[in-house]
C-alpha cells in the first residue's frame, strides 16, 4: 500500500442568470499512490523568488491558490524545473485564482514527470497562498 494516496476531483459547473445548471461535468477523479502529500499555508516575505522546500525530490502533484485579498492585486509567479529539464514559468496566478498540475497513475513514473525545484515570486511583499505538493 502507498504511504500517501493523493486524490484530485475536478467538476466544472456553469449556471445561467437564474442559477440553473446548464453544464455540470465531472472531469474525473485523479489519483496517485505515492509516498507523500503535504498541505500548507504561506506568505511570501519578499518580492523576489522564494524556492520552496519540497516534501519529496520529485513533486508530481502541485496545487497553488493565491489567497491574497484586498486591493493589492498581488500576483504569484510559479517557476518550476521539470525533472531532467530546465526552469520555466508555469503560471502567473491572480488573487483568488488556482493553478493545478496533477500527474497521476502510470504517467507519474516517467523520467521527465514532475518538478525537482519550485519557486514562487510575489508581485508585492506579503502575498499569501495555500499549496499542496505530493509525489
Buried (B, 14 or more C-beta within 10 A) or exposed (E): EEEBEBEBEEEEEEEEEEEEEEEEEEEEEBBBEBBBBBEEEBEBEEBEEBEBEBBBEBBBBBBBBBBBEEEBEBBBBBBBBBBEEEBEEBBBBBBEBEBBBBBBEEEBEEEEBBBBBBBBBBBEEBBBBBBBBBB
